[in-house]
Amino acid sequence: MKDIAYIVGIDVSKHKLDIAFMTKGRMKSKVFDNTGIGHTQFGTWMLERGAYHDSTHICLKATGPLQRGSRIDAGRHGLGRQRC
C-alpha cells in the first residue's frame, strides 16, 4: 500500500456533490451533479489527477441514502472509499 497522497472530502446533497481535494498542502474544490453522469465525471476528474485507490482517502459526509451512489461509483472507478 502506498502512502496517502490525496485526501478528498465529499459533501453529498440531493442535487450536487461538493468536492474538496487536497494534495501536497493545496486544496481544490469542484462541484458535480449528484447523478450517474456527475459520478462518472467525478471519477474521471479524480483519475486525471492520479488519485487512485491505493493513494487516496475519500471521506463522505454521512447523509443517509444520498451518499450511497457516490460511494458505489467511487469504488467502480478504482478510487478508495471511506465513510466518515
PDB file with one MODEL, atoms N, CA, C and O in Angstrom:
MODEL        1
ATOM      1  N   MET A   1       0.835  -1.186   0.000  1.00  0.00           N
ATOM      2  CA  MET A   1       0.000   0.000   0.000  1.00  0.00           C
ATOM      3  C   MET A   1       0.875   1.243   0.000  1.00  0.00           C
ATOM      4  O   MET A   1       1.839   1.338   0.760  1.00  0.00           O
ATOM      5  N   LYS A   2       0.531   2.188  -0.854  1.00  0.00           N
ATOM      6  CA  LYS A   2       1.255   3.449  -0.939  1.00  0.00           C
ATOM      7  C   LYS A   2       0.837   4.359   0.204  1.00  0.00           C
ATOM      8  O   LYS A   2      -0.187   4.144   0.853  1.00  0.00           O
ATOM      9  N   ASP A   3       1.656   5.383   0.435  1.00  0.00           N
ATOM     10  CA  ASP A   3       1.263   6.424   1.373  1.00  0.00           C
ATOM     11  C   ASP A   3       0.079   7.182   0.789  1.00  0.00           C
ATOM     12  O   ASP A   3      -0.090   7.251  -0.429  1.00  0.00           O
ATOM     13  N   ILE A   4      -0.728   7.743   1.660  1.00  0.00           N
ATOM     14  CA  ILE A   4      -1.873   8.537   1.213  1.00  0.00           C
ATOM     15  C   ILE A   4      -1.354   9.857   0.640  1.00  0.00           C
ATOM     16  O   ILE A   4      -0.745  10.650   1.358  1.00  0.00           O
ATOM     17  N   ALA A   5      -1.592  10.088  -0.638  1.00  0.00           N
ATOM     18  CA  ALA A   5      -1.139  11.306  -1.315  1.00  0.00           C
ATOM     19  C   ALA A   5      -2.284  12.284  -1.543  1.00  0.00           C
ATOM     20  O   ALA A   5      -2.054  13.476  -1.748  1.00  0.00           O
ATOM     21  N   TYR A   6      -3.521  11.783  -1.508  1.00  0.00           N
ATOM     22  CA  TYR A   6      -4.686  12.605  -1.804  1.00  0.00           C
ATOM     23  C   TYR A   6      -5.744  12.404  -0.727  1.00  0.00           C
ATOM     24  O   TYR A   6      -6.009  11.278  -0.304  1.00  0.00           O
ATOM     25  N   ILE A   7      -6.334  13.486  -0.297  1.00  0.00           N
ATOM     26  CA  ILE A   7      -7.449  13.421   0.646  1.00  0.00           C
ATOM     27  C   ILE A   7      -8.618  14.141  -0.007  1.00  0.00           C
ATOM     28  O   ILE A   7      -8.490  15.276  -0.467  1.00  0.00           O
ATOM     29  N   VAL A   8      -9.762  13.462  -0.037  1.00  0.00           N
ATOM     30  CA  VAL A   8     -10.940  14.002  -0.714  1.00  0.00           C
ATOM     31  C   VAL A   8     -12.119  13.982   0.242  1.00  0.00           C
ATOM     32  O   VAL A   8     -12.438  12.945   0.822  1.00  0.00           O
ATOM     33  N   GLY A   9     -12.757  15.116   0.404  1.00  0.00           N
ATOM     34  CA  GLY A   9     -13.981  15.208   1.182  1.00  0.00           C
ATOM     35  C   GLY A   9     -15.145  15.461   0.244  1.00  0.00           C
ATOM     36  O   GLY A   9     -15.043  16.278  -0.672  1.00  0.00           O
ATOM     37  N   ILE A  10     -16.238  14.773   0.464  1.00  0.00           N
ATOM     38  CA  ILE A  10     -17.417  14.945  -0.381  1.00  0.00           C
ATOM     39  C   ILE A  10     -18.619  15.253   0.503  1.00  0.00           C
ATOM     40  O   ILE A  10     -18.988  14.468   1.377  1.00  0.00           O
ATOM     41  N   ASP A  11     -19.217  16.406   0.256  1.00  0.00           N
ATOM     42  CA  ASP A  11     -20.466  16.777   0.911  1.00  0.00           C
ATOM     43  C   ASP A  11     -21.569  16.467  -0.091  1.00  0.00           C
ATOM     44  O   ASP A  11     -21.678  17.111  -1.135  1.00  0.00           O
ATOM     45  N   VAL A  12     -22.374  15.484   0.239  1.00  0.00           N
ATOM     46  CA  VAL A  12     -23.402  14.988  -0.678  1.00  0.00           C
ATOM     47  C   VAL A  12     -24.740  15.630  -0.349  1.00  0.00           C
ATOM     48  O   VAL A  12     -25.205  15.579   0.790  1.00  0.00           O
ATOM     49  N   SER A  13     -25.352  16.234  -1.357  1.00  0.00           N
ATOM     50  CA  SER A  13     -26.711  16.743  -1.193  1.00  0.00           C
ATOM     51  C   SER A  13     -27.587  16.108  -2.270  1.00  0.00           C
ATOM     52  O   SER A  13     -27.097  15.347  -3.104  1.00  0.00           O
ATOM     53  N   LYS A  14     -28.831  16.409  -2.251  1.00  0.00           N
ATOM     54  CA  LYS A  14     -29.768  15.791  -3.184  1.00  0.00           C
ATOM     55  C   LYS A  14     -29.385  16.049  -4.639  1.00  0.00           C
ATOM     56  O   LYS A  14     -29.540  15.170  -5.487  1.00  0.00           O
ATOM     57  N   HIS A  15     -28.883  17.253  -4.934  1.00  0.00           N
ATOM     58  CA  HIS A  15     -28.631  17.628  -6.326  1.00  0.00           C
ATOM     59  C   HIS A  15     -27.161  17.741  -6.710  1.00  0.00           C
ATOM     60  O   HIS A  15     -26.839  17.781  -7.898  1.00  0.00           O
ATOM     61  N   LYS A  16     -26.253  17.795  -5.718  1.00  0.00           N
ATOM     62  CA  LYS A  16     -24.853  18.004  -6.084  1.00  0.00           C
ATOM     63  C   LYS A  16     -23.886  17.339  -5.114  1.00  0.00           C
ATOM     64  O   LYS A  16     -24.236  16.977  -3.990  1.00  0.00           O
ATOM     65  N   LEU A  17     -22.659  17.194  -5.594  1.00  0.00           N
ATOM     66  CA  LEU A  17     -21.534  16.697  -4.804  1.00  0.00           C
ATOM     67  C   LEU A  17     -20.538  17.847  -4.717  1.00  0.00           C
ATOM     68  O   LEU A  17     -19.993  18.269  -5.736  1.00  0.00           O
ATOM     69  N   ASP A  18     -20.297  18.356  -3.520  1.00  0.00           N
ATOM     70  CA  ASP A  18     -19.281  19.387  -3.308  1.00  0.00           C
ATOM     71  C   ASP A  18     -17.995  18.679  -2.913  1.00  0.00           C
ATOM     72  O   ASP A  18     -17.936  18.008  -1.882  1.00  0.00           O
ATOM     73  N   ILE A  19     -16.968  18.831  -3.737  1.00  0.00           N
ATOM     74  CA  ILE A  19     -15.724  18.097  -3.559  1.00  0.00           C
ATOM     75  C   ILE A  19     -14.633  19.022  -3.036  1.00  0.00           C
ATOM     76  O   ILE A  19     -14.453  20.126  -3.551  1.00  0.00           O
ATOM     77  N   ALA A  20     -13.908  18.578  -2.020  1.00  0.00           N
ATOM     78  CA  ALA A  20     -12.685  19.241  -1.556  1.00  0.00           C
ATOM     79  C   ALA A  20     -11.557  18.239  -1.778  1.00  0.00           C
ATOM     80  O   ALA A  20     -11.582  17.140  -1.223  1.00  0.00           O
ATOM     81  N   PHE A  21     -10.579  18.611  -2.576  1.00  0.00           N
ATOM     82  CA  PHE A  21      -9.494  17.727  -2.999  1.00  0.00           C
ATOM     83  C   PHE A  21      -8.177  18.319  -2.498  1.00  0.00           C
ATOM     84  O   PHE A  21      -7.824  19.441  -2.862  1.00  0.00           O
ATOM     85  N   MET A  22      -7.455  17.577  -1.672  1.00  0.00           N
ATOM     86  CA  MET A  22      -6.216  18.099  -1.099  1.00  0.00           C
ATOM     87  C   MET A  22      -5.044  17.191  -1.442  1.00  0.00           C
ATOM     88  O   MET A  22      -5.108  15.970  -1.295  1.00  0.00           O
ATOM     89  N   THR A  23      -3.965  17.832  -1.906  1.00  0.00           N
ATOM     90  CA  THR A  23      -2.716  17.128  -2.146  1.00  0.00           C
ATOM     91  C   THR A  23      -1.560  18.113  -1.996  1.00  0.00           C
ATOM     92  O   THR A  23      -1.653  19.268  -2.410  1.00  0.00           O
ATOM     93  N   LYS A  24      -0.491  17.644  -1.410  1.00  0.00           N
ATOM     94  CA  LYS A  24       0.711  18.457  -1.218  1.00  0.00           C
ATOM     95  C   LYS A  24       0.402  19.805  -0.569  1.00  0.00           C
ATOM     96  O   LYS A  24       0.992  20.825  -0.923  1.00  0.00           O
ATOM     97  N   GLY A  25      -0.527  19.796   0.382  1.00  0.00           N
ATOM     98  CA  GLY A  25      -0.859  21.002   1.118  1.00  0.00           C
ATOM     99  C   GLY A  25      -1.721  22.009   0.369  1.00  0.00           C
ATOM    100  O   GLY A  25      -1.995  23.092   0.887  1.00  0.00           O
ATOM    101  N   ARG A  26      -2.149  21.671  -0.832  1.00  0.00           N
ATOM    102  CA  ARG A  26      -3.002  22.563  -1.613  1.00  0.00           C
ATOM    103  C   ARG A  26      -4.383  21.947  -1.753  1.00  0.00           C
ATOM    104  O   ARG A  26      -4.531  20.731  -1.875  1.00  0.00           O
ATOM    105  N   MET A  27      -5.387  22.807  -1.731  1.00  0.00           N
ATOM    106  CA  MET A  27      -6.754  22.310  -1.842  1.00  0.00           C
ATOM    107  C   MET A  27      -7.437  22.910  -3.066  1.00  0.00           C
ATOM    108  O   MET A  27      -7.295  24.095  -3.368  1.00  0.00           O
ATOM    109  N   LYS A  28      -8.176  22.057  -3.753  1.00  0.00           N
ATOM    110  CA  LYS A  28      -9.013  22.477  -4.866  1.00  0.00           C
ATOM    111  C   LYS A  28     -10.433  22.074  -4.528  1.00  0.00           C
ATOM    112  O   LYS A  28     -10.659  21.135  -3.765  1.00  0.00           O
ATOM    113  N   SER A  29     -11.378  22.779  -5.092  1.00  0.00           N
ATOM    114  CA  SER A  29     -12.774  22.389  -4.896  1.00  0.00           C
ATOM    115  C   SER A  29     -13.462  22.316  -6.245  1.00  0.00           C
ATOM    116  O   SER A  29     -13.065  22.982  -7.202  1.00  0.00           O
ATOM    117  N   LYS A  30     -14.492  21.502  -6.304  1.00  0.00           N
ATOM    118  CA  LYS A  30     -15.228  21.297  -7.547  1.00  0.00           C
ATOM    119  C   LYS A  30     -16.615  20.805  -7.169  1.00  0.00           C
ATOM    120  O   LYS A  30     -16.798  20.176  -6.126  1.00  0.00           O
ATOM    121  N   VAL A  31     -17.584  21.092  -8.016  1.00  0.00           N
ATOM    122  CA  VAL A  31     -18.960  20.645  -7.794  1.00  0.00           C
ATOM    123  C   VAL A  31     -19.391  19.802  -8.985  1.00  0.00           C
ATOM    124  O   VAL A  31     -19.171  20.170 -10.139  1.00  0.00           O
ATOM    125  N   PHE A  32     -20.013  18.661  -8.683  1.00  0.00           N
ATOM    126  CA  PHE A  32     -20.569  17.777  -9.703  1.00  0.00           C
ATOM    127  C   PHE A  32     -22.035  17.537  -9.393  1.00  0.00           C
ATOM    128  O   PHE A  32     -22.452  17.596  -8.236  1.00  0.00           O
ATOM    129  N   ASP A  33     -22.811  17.268 -10.427  1.00  0.00           N
ATOM    130  CA  ASP A  33     -24.207  16.884 -10.216  1.00  0.00           C
ATOM    131  C   ASP A  33     -24.259  15.539  -9.508  1.00  0.00           C
ATOM    132  O   ASP A  33     -23.418  14.674  -9.756  1.00  0.00           O
ATOM    133  N   ASN A  34     -25.231  15.357  -8.637  1.00  0.00           N
ATOM    134  CA  ASN A  34     -25.412  14.076  -7.953  1.00  0.00           C
ATOM    135  C   ASN A  34     -26.307  13.186  -8.821  1.00  0.00           C
ATOM    136  O   ASN A  34     -27.448  12.875  -8.477  1.00  0.00           O
ATOM    137  N   THR A  35     -25.740  12.796  -9.952  1.00  0.00           N
ATOM    138  CA  THR A  35     -26.396  11.917 -10.922  1.00  0.00           C
ATOM    139  C   THR A  35     -25.372  10.894 -11.387  1.00  0.00           C
ATOM    140  O   THR A  35     -24.190  11.009 -11.063  1.00  0.00           O
ATOM    141  N   GLY A  36     -25.800   9.921 -12.124  1.00  0.00           N
ATOM    142  CA  GLY A  36     -24.860   8.947 -12.673  1.00  0.00           C
ATOM    143  C   GLY A  36     -23.786   9.614 -13.519  1.00  0.00           C
ATOM    144  O   GLY A  36     -22.614   9.246 -13.444  1.00  0.00           O
ATOM    145  N   ILE A  37     -24.182  10.590 -14.320  1.00  0.00           N
ATOM    146  CA  ILE A  37     -23.215  11.305 -15.155  1.00  0.00           C
ATOM    147  C   ILE A  37     -22.244  12.098 -14.278  1.00  0.00           C
ATOM    148  O   ILE A  37     -21.038  12.099 -14.524  1.00  0.00           O
ATOM    149  N   GLY A  38     -22.771  12.764 -13.266  1.00  0.00           N
ATOM    150  CA  GLY A  38     -21.914  13.520 -12.353  1.00  0.00           C
ATOM    151  C   GLY A  38     -20.924  12.630 -11.625  1.00  0.00           C
ATOM    152  O   GLY A  38     -19.774  13.018 -11.420  1.00  0.00           O
ATOM    153  N   HIS A  39     -21.360  11.437 -11.232  1.00  0.00           N
ATOM    154  CA  HIS A  39     -20.472  10.492 -10.553  1.00  0.00           C
ATOM    155  C   HIS A  39     -19.346  10.058 -11.485  1.00  0.00           C
ATOM    156  O   HIS A  39     -18.190   9.955 -11.074  1.00  0.00           O
ATOM    157  N   THR A  40     -19.696   9.805 -12.746  1.00  0.00           N
ATOM    158  CA  THR A  40     -18.681   9.422 -13.739  1.00  0.00           C
ATOM    159  C   THR A  40     -17.702  10.562 -13.957  1.00  0.00           C
ATOM    160  O   THR A  40     -16.494  10.335 -14.037  1.00  0.00           O
ATOM    161  N   GLN A  41     -18.211  11.792 -14.055  1.00  0.00           N
ATOM    162  CA  GLN A  41     -17.338  12.961 -14.219  1.00  0.00           C
ATOM    163  C   GLN A  41     -16.408  13.105 -13.025  1.00  0.00           C
ATOM    164  O   GLN A  41     -15.230  13.423 -13.191  1.00  0.00           O
ATOM    165  N   PHE A  42     -16.924  12.876 -11.826  1.00  0.00           N
ATOM    166  CA  PHE A  42     -16.103  12.943 -10.624  1.00  0.00           C
ATOM    167  C   PHE A  42     -14.989  11.892 -10.685  1.00  0.00           C
ATOM    168  O   PHE A  42     -13.827  12.205 -10.424  1.00  0.00           O
ATOM    169  N   GLY A  43     -15.338  10.652 -11.028  1.00  0.00           N
ATOM    170  CA  GLY A  43     -14.335   9.585 -11.126  1.00  0.00           C
ATOM    171  C   GLY A  43     -13.255   9.910 -12.141  1.00  0.00           C
ATOM    172  O   GLY A  43     -12.069   9.700 -11.885  1.00  0.00           O
ATOM    173  N   THR A  44     -13.664  10.422 -13.291  1.00  0.00           N
ATOM    174  CA  THR A  44     -12.710  10.792 -14.330  1.00  0.00           C
ATOM    175  C   THR A  44     -11.806  11.927 -13.855  1.00  0.00           C
ATOM    176  O   THR A  44     -10.594  11.890 -14.069  1.00  0.00           O
ATOM    177  N   TRP A  45     -12.389  12.924 -13.216  1.00  0.00           N
ATOM    178  CA  TRP A  45     -11.639  14.068 -12.699  1.00  0.00           C
ATOM    179  C   TRP A  45     -10.578  13.609 -11.705  1.00  0.00           C
ATOM    180  O   TRP A  45      -9.445  14.089 -11.732  1.00  0.00           O
ATOM    181  N   MET A  46     -10.949  12.681 -10.831  1.00  0.00           N
ATOM    182  CA  MET A  46     -10.012  12.168  -9.831  1.00  0.00           C
ATOM    183  C   MET A  46      -8.876  11.392 -10.487  1.00  0.00           C
ATOM    184  O   MET A  46      -7.707  11.597 -10.161  1.00  0.00           O
ATOM    185  N   LEU A  47      -9.220  10.507 -11.406  1.00  0.00           N
ATOM    186  CA  LEU A  47      -8.200   9.683 -12.050  1.00  0.00           C
ATOM    187  C   LEU A  47      -7.253  10.520 -12.895  1.00  0.00           C
ATOM    188  O   LEU A  47      -6.071  10.193 -13.004  1.00  0.00           O
ATOM    189  N   GLU A  48      -7.754  11.598 -13.497  1.00  0.00           N
ATOM    190  CA  GLU A  48      -6.887  12.509 -14.256  1.00  0.00           C
ATOM    191  C   GLU A  48      -5.837  13.150 -13.359  1.00  0.00           C
ATOM    192  O   GLU A  48      -4.779  13.556 -13.838  1.00  0.00           O
ATOM    193  N   ARG A  49      -6.114  13.244 -12.082  1.00  0.00           N
ATOM    194  CA  ARG A  49      -5.171  13.819 -11.127  1.00  0.00           C
ATOM    195  C   ARG A  49      -4.304  12.753 -10.451  1.00  0.00           C
ATOM    196  O   ARG A  49      -3.507  13.072  -9.569  1.00  0.00           O
ATOM    197  N   GLY A  50      -4.453  11.512 -10.853  1.00  0.00           N
ATOM    198  CA  GLY A  50      -3.636  10.438 -10.298  1.00  0.00           C
ATOM    199  C   GLY A  50      -4.129   9.900  -8.975  1.00  0.00           C
ATOM    200  O   GLY A  50      -3.395   9.196  -8.281  1.00  0.00           O
ATOM    201  N   ALA A  51      -5.353  10.215  -8.614  1.00  0.00           N
ATOM    202  CA  ALA A  51      -5.910   9.810  -7.321  1.00  0.00           C
ATOM    203  C   ALA A  51      -6.508   8.405  -7.417  1.00  0.00           C
ATOM    204  O   ALA A  51      -7.722   8.248  -7.547  1.00  0.00           O
ATOM    205  N   TYR A  52      -5.652   7.395  -7.352  1.00  0.00           N
ATOM    206  CA  TYR A  52      -6.083   6.004  -7.425  1.00  0.00           C
ATOM    207  C   TYR A  52      -6.367   5.457  -6.026  1.00  0.00           C
ATOM    208  O   TYR A  52      -6.008   6.077  -5.025  1.00  0.00           O
ATOM    209  N   HIS A  53      -7.010   4.297  -5.966  1.00  0.00           N
ATOM    210  CA  HIS A  53      -7.479   3.749  -4.692  1.00  0.00           C
ATOM    211  C   HIS A  53      -6.383   3.526  -3.666  1.00  0.00           C
ATOM    212  O   HIS A  53      -6.639   3.640  -2.467  1.00  0.00           O
ATOM    213  N   ASP A  54      -5.190   3.215  -4.094  1.00  0.00           N
ATOM    214  CA  ASP A  54      -4.141   2.901  -3.118  1.00  0.00           C
ATOM    215  C   ASP A  54      -3.413   4.137  -2.597  1.00  0.00           C
ATOM    216  O   ASP A  54      -2.533   4.021  -1.744  1.00  0.00           O
ATOM    217  N   SER A  55      -3.771   5.321  -3.102  1.00  0.00           N
ATOM    218  CA  SER A  55      -3.109   6.531  -2.624  1.00  0.00           C
ATOM    219  C   SER A  55      -4.108   7.623  -2.229  1.00  0.00           C
ATOM    220  O   SER A  55      -3.718   8.767  -1.996  1.00  0.00           O
ATOM    221  N   THR A  56      -5.383   7.271  -2.155  1.00  0.00           N
ATOM    222  CA  THR A  56      -6.422   8.271  -1.924  1.00  0.00           C
ATOM    223  C   THR A  56      -7.332   7.864  -0.779  1.00  0.00           C
ATOM    224  O   THR A  56      -7.749   6.710  -0.675  1.00  0.00           O
ATOM    225  N   HIS A  57      -7.630   8.822   0.071  1.00  0.00           N
ATOM    226  CA  HIS A  57      -8.610   8.621   1.142  1.00  0.00           C
ATOM    227  C   HIS A  57      -9.801   9.510   0.818  1.00  0.00           C
ATOM    228  O   HIS A  57      -9.660  10.729   0.730  1.00  0.00           O
ATOM    229  N   ILE A  58     -10.969   8.910   0.640  1.00  0.00           N
ATOM    230  CA  ILE A  58     -12.193   9.651   0.345  1.00  0.00           C
ATOM    231  C   ILE A  58     -13.111   9.550   1.552  1.00  0.00           C
ATOM    232  O   ILE A  58     -13.384   8.461   2.056  1.00  0.00           O
ATOM    233  N   CYS A  59     -13.579  10.697   2.002  1.00  0.00           N
ATOM    234  CA  CYS A  59     -14.477  10.746   3.140  1.00  0.00           C
ATOM    235  C   CYS A  59     -15.784  11.402   2.711  1.00  0.00           C
ATOM    236  O   CYS A  59     -15.791  12.546   2.256  1.00  0.00           O
ATOM    237  N   LEU A  60     -16.886  10.678   2.857  1.00  0.00           N
ATOM    238  CA  LEU A  60     -18.213  11.203   2.522  1.00  0.00           C
ATOM    239  C   LEU A  60     -18.898  11.698   3.775  1.00  0.00           C
ATOM    240  O   LEU A  60     -18.836  11.058   4.825  1.00  0.00           O
ATOM    241  N   LYS A  61     -19.545  12.830   3.664  1.00  0.00           N
ATOM    242  CA  LYS A  61     -20.386  13.288   4.764  1.00  0.00           C
ATOM    243  C   LYS A  61     -21.583  12.351   4.827  1.00  0.00           C
ATOM    244  O   LYS A  61     -22.327  12.231   3.853  1.00  0.00           O
ATOM    245  N   ALA A  62     -21.774  11.696   5.943  1.00  0.00           N
ATOM    246  CA  ALA A  62     -22.843  10.714   6.089  1.00  0.00           C
ATOM    247  C   ALA A  62     -24.197  11.405   6.132  1.00  0.00           C
ATOM    248  O   ALA A  62     -24.546  12.031   7.133  1.00  0.00           O
ATOM    249  N   THR A  63     -24.954  11.296   5.060  1.00  0.00           N
ATOM    250  CA  THR A  63     -26.267  11.933   4.980  1.00  0.00           C
ATOM    251  C   THR A  63     -27.347  10.917   4.633  1.00  0.00           C
ATOM    252  O   THR A  63     -28.344  11.251   3.993  1.00  0.00           O
ATOM    253  N   GLY A  64     -27.144   9.692   5.054  1.00  0.00           N
ATOM    254  CA  GLY A  64     -28.140   8.660   4.774  1.00  0.00           C
ATOM    255  C   GLY A  64     -28.024   8.138   3.352  1.00  0.00           C
ATOM    256  O   GLY A  64     -26.917   7.927   2.856  1.00  0.00           O
ATOM    257  N   PRO A  65     -29.157   7.929   2.692  1.00  0.00           N
ATOM    258  CA  PRO A  65     -29.135   7.276   1.386  1.00  0.00           C
ATOM    259  C   PRO A  65     -28.500   8.116   0.282  1.00  0.00           C
ATOM    260  O   PRO A  65     -28.169   7.573  -0.772  1.00  0.00           O
ATOM    261  N   LEU A  66     -28.320   9.409   0.483  1.00  0.00           N
ATOM    262  CA  LEU A  66     -27.790  10.255  -0.579  1.00  0.00           C
ATOM    263  C   LEU A  66     -26.351   9.913  -0.947  1.00  0.00           C
ATOM    264  O   LEU A  66     -25.972  10.107  -2.102  1.00  0.00           O
ATOM    265  N   GLN A  67     -25.531   9.415  -0.028  1.00  0.00           N
ATOM    266  CA  GLN A  67     -24.144   9.150  -0.348  1.00  0.00           C
ATOM    267  C   GLN A  67     -23.929   7.793  -0.992  1.00  0.00           C
ATOM    268  O   GLN A  67     -22.839   7.533  -1.500  1.00  0.00           O
ATOM    269  N   ARG A  68     -24.911   6.933  -0.991  1.00  0.00           N
ATOM    270  CA  ARG A  68     -24.702   5.556  -1.466  1.00  0.00           C
ATOM    271  C   ARG A  68     -24.236   5.492  -2.909  1.00  0.00           C
ATOM    272  O   ARG A  68     -23.291   4.764  -3.213  1.00  0.00           O
ATOM    273  N   GLY A  69     -24.868   6.231  -3.802  1.00  0.00           N
ATOM    274  CA  GLY A  69     -24.463   6.202  -5.201  1.00  0.00           C
ATOM    275  C   GLY A  69     -23.039   6.675  -5.391  1.00  0.00           C
ATOM    276  O   GLY A  69     -22.301   6.097  -6.190  1.00  0.00           O
ATOM    277  N   SER A  70     -22.637   7.713  -4.677  1.00  0.00           N
ATOM    278  CA  SER A  70     -21.276   8.226  -4.793  1.00  0.00           C
ATOM    279  C   SER A  70     -20.265   7.207  -4.301  1.00  0.00           C
ATOM    280  O   SER A  70     -19.208   7.040  -4.908  1.00  0.00           O
ATOM    281  N   ARG A  71     -20.580   6.523  -3.205  1.00  0.00           N
ATOM    282  CA  ARG A  71     -19.667   5.520  -2.662  1.00  0.00           C
ATOM    283  C   ARG A  71     -19.506   4.366  -3.641  1.00  0.00           C
ATOM    284  O   ARG A  71     -18.395   3.889  -3.870  1.00  0.00           O
ATOM    285  N   ILE A  72     -20.600   3.926  -4.207  1.00  0.00           N
ATOM    286  CA  ILE A  72     -20.555   2.822  -5.163  1.00  0.00           C
ATOM    287  C   ILE A  72     -19.772   3.220  -6.394  1.00  0.00           C
ATOM    288  O   ILE A  72     -18.921   2.461  -6.857  1.00  0.00           O
ATOM    289  N   ASP A  73     -20.046   4.411  -6.941  1.00  0.00           N
ATOM    290  CA  ASP A  73     -19.352   4.851  -8.141  1.00  0.00           C
ATOM    291  C   ASP A  73     -17.872   5.091  -7.887  1.00  0.00           C
ATOM    292  O   ASP A  73     -17.053   4.807  -8.762  1.00  0.00           O
ATOM    293  N   ALA A  74     -17.505   5.599  -6.728  1.00  0.00           N
ATOM    294  CA  ALA A  74     -16.089   5.799  -6.424  1.00  0.00           C
ATOM    295  C   ALA A  74     -15.360   4.461  -6.486  1.00  0.00           C
ATOM    296  O   ALA A  74     -14.266   4.376  -7.044  1.00  0.00           O
ATOM    297  N   GLY A  75     -15.952   3.427  -5.923  1.00  0.00           N
ATOM    298  CA  GLY A  75     -15.345   2.101  -5.969  1.00  0.00           C
ATOM    299  C   GLY A  75     -15.268   1.558  -7.381  1.00  0.00           C
ATOM    300  O   GLY A  75     -14.291   0.903  -7.743  1.00  0.00           O
ATOM    301  N   ARG A  76     -16.274   1.818  -8.172  1.00  0.00           N
ATOM    302  CA  ARG A  76     -16.300   1.333  -9.550  1.00  0.00           C
ATOM    303  C   ARG A  76     -15.197   1.982 -10.375  1.00  0.00           C
ATOM    304  O   ARG A  76     -14.685   1.371 -11.314  1.00  0.00           O
ATOM    305  N   HIS A  77     -14.828   3.206 -10.038  1.00  0.00           N
ATOM    306  CA  HIS A  77     -13.784   3.918 -10.769  1.00  0.00           C
ATOM    307  C   HIS A  77     -12.394   3.636 -10.216  1.00  0.00           C
ATOM    308  O   HIS A  77     -11.426   4.263 -10.644  1.00  0.00           O
ATOM    309  N   GLY A  78     -12.278   2.711  -9.282  1.00  0.00           N
ATOM    310  CA  GLY A  78     -10.969   2.353  -8.747  1.00  0.00           C
ATOM    311  C   GLY A  78     -10.455   3.312  -7.696  1.00  0.00           C
ATOM    312  O   GLY A  78      -9.259   3.331  -7.408  1.00  0.00           O
ATOM    313  N   LEU A  79     -11.348   4.115  -7.114  1.00  0.00           N
ATOM    314  CA  LEU A  79     -10.952   5.067  -6.085  1.00  0.00           C
ATOM    315  C   LEU A  79     -11.186   4.455  -4.715  1.00  0.00           C
ATOM    316  O   LEU A  79     -12.099   3.650  -4.532  1.00  0.00           O
ATOM    317  N   GLY A  80     -10.363   4.838  -3.763  1.00  0.00           N
ATOM    318  CA  GLY A  80     -10.558   4.389  -2.395  1.00  0.00           C
ATOM    319  C   GLY A  80     -11.843   4.973  -1.842  1.00  0.00           C
ATOM    320  O   GLY A  80     -12.346   5.975  -2.352  1.00  0.00           O
ATOM    321  N   ARG A  81     -12.368   4.358  -0.815  1.00  0.00           N
ATOM    322  CA  ARG A  81     -13.600   4.890  -0.241  1.00  0.00           C
ATOM    323  C   ARG A  81     -13.631   4.610   1.253  1.00  0.00           C
ATOM    324  O   ARG A  81     -13.318   3.509   1.707  1.00  0.00           O
ATOM    325  N   GLN A  82     -14.006   5.609   1.983  1.00  0.00           N
ATOM    326  CA  GLN A  82     -14.165   5.508   3.432  1.00  0.00           C
ATOM    327  C   GLN A  82     -15.426   6.261   3.824  1.00  0.00           C
ATOM    328  O   GLN A  82     -15.762   7.272   3.208  1.00  0.00           O
ATOM    329  N   ARG A  83     -16.105   5.791   4.815  1.00  0.00           N
ATOM    330  CA  ARG A  83     -17.264   6.515   5.336  1.00  0.00           C
ATOM    331  C   ARG A  83     -16.856   7.138   6.657  1.00  0.00           C
ATOM    332  O   ARG A  83     -16.432   6.433   7.573  1.00  0.00           O
ATOM    333  N   CYS A  84     -16.979   8.441   6.760  1.00  0.00           N
ATOM    334  CA  CYS A  84     -16.553   9.153   7.966  1.00  0.00           C
ATOM    335  C   CYS A  84     -17.744   9.656   8.736  1.00  0.00           C
ATOM    336  O   CYS A  84     -17.583  10.282   9.784  1.00  0.00           O
TER     337      CYS A  84
ENDMDL
END
